[in-house]
C-alpha cells in the first residue's frame, strides 16, 4: 500500500503535481472507495479493475491509494 500511495507510482498523466493539477476535475470520474478515516484525512483506493475505462494517462494499471483532507472528498452511498 505504501508503494502505491506515492505519486511517482501513479499513472503517467498524474505522477507529478504539475501534470495532476490541470486534471483535477477528472478525479471526480474515478471509481474510488474510502478505506479509512482519521482526524481530518481519508484514505481512498482507486481500483485498477473498476477504472479500466478511464482516459489514457490517468488510467491506473495497479490499484492507487491517495490521502485527502476529509472535506475534499465526497462519498456517495452505495446501492442497497
Residue, then its C-alpha position, 0 to 999 in steps of 0.5 A: x500500500x505504501x508503494x502505491x500511495x506515492x505519486x511517482x507510482x501513479x499513472x503517467x498523466x498524474x505522477x507529478x503535481x504539475x501534470x495532476x493539477x490541470x486534471x483535477x476535475x477528472x478525479x471526480x470520474x474515478x471509481x474510488x472507495x474510502x478505506x479509512x478515516x482519521x482526524x481530518x484525512x481519508x484514505x481512498x483506493x482507486x481500483x485498477x479493475x473498476x477504472x479500466x475505462x478511464x482516459x489514457x494517462x490517468x488510467x491506473x494499471x495497479x490499484x492507487x491509494x491517495x490521502x485527502x483532507x476529509x472535506x475534499x472528498x465526497x462519498x456517495x452511498x452505495x446501492x442497497 
